[in-house]
Amino acid sequence: MIHKEHRIAGQGAILLCAMLWSTSGLFIRLIDWHPMVIAGSRSLLAALVLLAIRFLLPGKNTGEAGFRTLFKNAPINAICGLCYTATMICFVTANKLTASANAIMLQYAAPVWAMLLAWIFLRERPRWEHWCALVMVSIGMFFVFSSSFAARGFAAGSLLGDCIALISGFSFGANSVVLRSKKDGNTADILFLSHIICVVISIPFFFLYPPSITSGNIVCVTFMGIFQLGVASALFAYGIKRIPAVQAMLTATIEPVLNPVWVLLAIGEKPSLPVIAGGSVIIAAVVFSSVVSLTKRTIK
């Protein structure tokens, strides 16, 4: 049984992770590299961060013993990690092919996939507050998504990019459930090997599309690799083992809400009224579901 303090810590870890994830759309836009080169570069740095955490932090799954365990369980971890690899590659690619709003909103169908997959495979039956929150999240995403269409028309989003974003959402939800199912293992292993897989897949693209080495590109990809992916992956691995998969995905929906905030601060682009309204609904859904769930567990 997970103690209340651990659940709260897990919720906080997912929250901070979502804040770091929310910076990805802006930085992907700022880097003028091929999407596979971006994905591979940031995953390389993220893998180094996770490797450093494994050796520096105390515990039975860290240090030399943890390193041996990582490779001992590598085959199954690599299979599970393919879900997260697909999420990363598809999201970066979608951001280059379609509007950022399209990519982030379509990816955040992930809570719906997580709820259904967790119900089927983990027997985590959604409670009434989860159903209500999912409906609210869907309404919020509709407001933001419709705003993008109203402003630029359907041509603003490439059909291919939108489809890739949908795949990213499904694999993201599946990844959450897979990590949740490995309660007795070190979930950071899956994330670490996911980044390694992503690096390996991206290697040919570095030769086909050589990246332009500028200070702006280097700074952006370094931040994404170390913080937006590396530190965020460690936080996600910590939090997902302490709260239900659906709750984790609902909390992570603040990512598309924060995206326009970073854009506003960086380039002065103000979100439209429908985007603000949709973001408010999503935040309300996350807060509502979290408070109800924590209250129920506290009473028990």
BELDA-V341518 format. One record per helix or strand. SS is the DSSP state (h for helix, s for strand). FROM is the first residue (numbers start at 1). LEN is the number of residues. If there is no record, write none. Layout:
# BELDA-V341518
ss:SS from:FROM len:LEN
ss:SS from:FROM len:LEN
This chain:
# BELDA-V341518
ss:h from:4 len:18
ss:h from:24 len:7
ss:h from:35 len:22
ss:h from:63 len:10
ss:h from:74 len:24
ss:h from:100 len:8
ss:h from:110 len:13
ss:h from:128 len:25
ss:h from:154 len:3
ss:h from:159 len:23
ss:h from:187 len:22
ss:h from:215 len:26
ss:h from:245 len:7
ss:h from:254 len:14
ss:h from:273 len:27
